[in-house]
């Protein structure tokens, strides 16, 4: 069993924000995403590439989420091997 990423605890222990704080964060996020989208559009970046880059940046900033997704992918791969008979079931 692997241990959680060191930042997992930090992310889980963040204080919950009130509605006003949440709205301010959402507004700021919207503004930053709009700027990034405009820049990508100005440079001719295809929408799929922009979305992939945004997702990669989000995962890079959220190591606990990235680790969770990797674990799910690993378990799905193990299950696929078991269902195909290439790995014994315990």
C-alpha positions in Angstrom: 0.0 0.0 0.0 1.4 3.4 -0.9 1.2 6.4 1.3 -0.6 9.5 0.3 1.1 12.4 -1.3 2.5 14.8 1.3 0.2 17.6 0.2 -2.9 15.4 0.6 -3.3 16.3 4.2 -2.8 20.0 3.5 -5.5 20.0 0.8 -8.0 18.1 3.0 -7.4 20.5 6.0 -8.1 23.7 4.1 -10.6 25.9 5.9 -14.0 25.9 4.3 -14.9 29.2 2.6 -18.1 31.2 3.1 -20.3 32.1 0.1 -18.7 35.6 -0.3 -15.2 34.0 -0.4 -16.4 31.3 -2.8 -17.8 33.9 -5.1 -14.6 36.0 -5.1 -12.6 32.9 -5.9 -15.0 31.9 -8.7 -14.8 35.4 -10.2 -11.0 35.5 -10.0 -10.8 32.0 -11.5 -13.1 33.0 -14.3 -11.0 36.1 -15.1 -7.8 34.1 -15.2 -9.3 31.4 -17.4 -10.6 34.0 -19.7 -7.2 35.6 -20.0 -5.6 32.2 -20.6 -8.2 31.3 -23.2 -7.7 34.7 -25.0 -3.9 34.2 -25.1 -4.3 30.6 -26.4 -6.7 31.9 -29.0 -4.4 34.7 -30.0 -1.6 32.2 -30.6 -3.8 29.7 -32.4 -3.7 27.0 -29.8 -6.4 24.3 -30.7 -9.2 24.1 -28.1 -8.3 20.4 -27.3 -4.7 21.4 -26.6 -5.8 24.3 -24.4 -8.1 22.0 -22.4 -5.4 19.3 -22.1 -2.9 22.0 -20.9 -5.4 23.3 -18.4 -6.1 19.8 -17.1 -2.4 19.1 -16.8 -1.8 22.3 -14.9 -4.7 21.5 -12.5 -3.3 18.0 -11.8 0.1 19.5 -11.3 -1.4 21.9 -8.7 -3.4 19.1 -7.1 -1.1 16.2 -6.4 -3.6 14.4 -4.2 -6.1 14.3 -7.1 -3.4 13.1 -9.5 -2.4 10.3 -7.1 -6.1 9.3 -6.7 -6.6 9.1 -10.5 -3.4 7.1 -10.9 -4.6 4.6 -8.2 -8.0 4.3 -10.0 -6.2 3.7 -13.3 -3.9 1.1 -11.8 -6.8 -0.8 -10.2 -8.7 -0.7 -13.4 -5.7 -2.2 -15.2 -5.4 -4.9 -12.6 -9.1 -5.7 -12.9 -8.7 -5.9 -16.7 -5.8 -8.3 -16.4 -7.9 -10.5 -14.0 -10.9 -10.5 -16.3 -8.8 -11.5 -19.3 -7.3 -14.4 -17.3 -3.7 -12.9 -17.4 -3.6 -12.4 -13.6 -4.9 -14.8 -11.0 -7.7 -13.7 -8.8 -7.0 -13.8 -5.1 
